[in-house]
Amino acid sequence: MKPGIHPPYGPVVFRDRAADFAFLTRSTATSDKTIEWEDGNTYPVIDVEISSASHPFYTGTARVLDTAGRVERFERRYGRRGSRGAAR
């Protein structure tokens, strides 16, 4: 690596406030806010909206979309348009 062109790479805490989950990792991201970690050291903290603790894919709470019901609702609302081309 060339010296002087890369951002500093150091320990950072990423915190998901919605799930009350935080993890310590290394990153080039920085923050003015800090947090005291479990080991007694102070690290910069970055708040994220979604992490593996709150994302539906990882938690198993993903919603299944009812595509058939949506199509039927569309057809009820706007009617069938498939036979329209034959009437011309």
N, C-alpha and C positions, 0 to 999 in steps of 0.2 A: 504494500500500500504506500502511496505517496504521502509523505508527512505534510501536515498542515492543511489538507483539503477536506478532511473528514470531520463530521461533528463529533463531539465527545460522546462516548458510549459508556454508560454507567448504570447503576441500580436505580430502578424507578418502581413505585407501587402503583398498580392500576386498581381502581376501586369502583365497584358496581354498587351504588347506593341502594338501588331498588331491591337487590337480592342480599344486601348486607354481606358482600363477598369482596375480598381483596387478595391480590397476589403480588409477590415481589419478583421482578425479573430485570433483565438488562435491556436498555433501549437508548436510542438517541433523542427521544422525546424529552422535553423539559417542562418544568412548571414552577411557578413562584410559591405555590402552596406546598407545605410539608406535612409529614405525619411521622409519629414515632412508631416504629415497627416492633414486632414481638421480640426481636433480639436486642432492643434498647437503643438502636441507632435511629437517626432521623433521615428520611428519604423524601425526595420530591414525590408528590402524589398527583395522579391524573384521574379524574372522574370520567367514567365511560357510561353510556346509557345501556348497553347490552354486553353481557359477557356469557361465558359458558354456563354460569349459574342461573341466568335469567332468560336465555334464548330458548324459544319453544322447541327447536330441533333437539337440543341437548337435554332439556328437562322432560321431554315426552308429553308435553301439553299442547302439541300442535293441533290446530283446528283442521278438520277435514271439510273441504268445501263441497257443498251439495250442488254440483254442476247440473245435474238433471233437473233439480228443482228450479234453478235459475233459468234454464232454457224454457221450461214449461211456463214460468212466470212471464218471460219475455213474449212467448207466443200468445198467452192470454191477454197481455197488455196491448200488443201490436197486431195480433192475428197472424195467421199463416200467410206467407207471401210466396210460397213455392209454386202455386197454381196460377199466379198472376201472369206469367209469361205466355201461357197457352191461350189466354183469353184475348190477346191482342190480335 
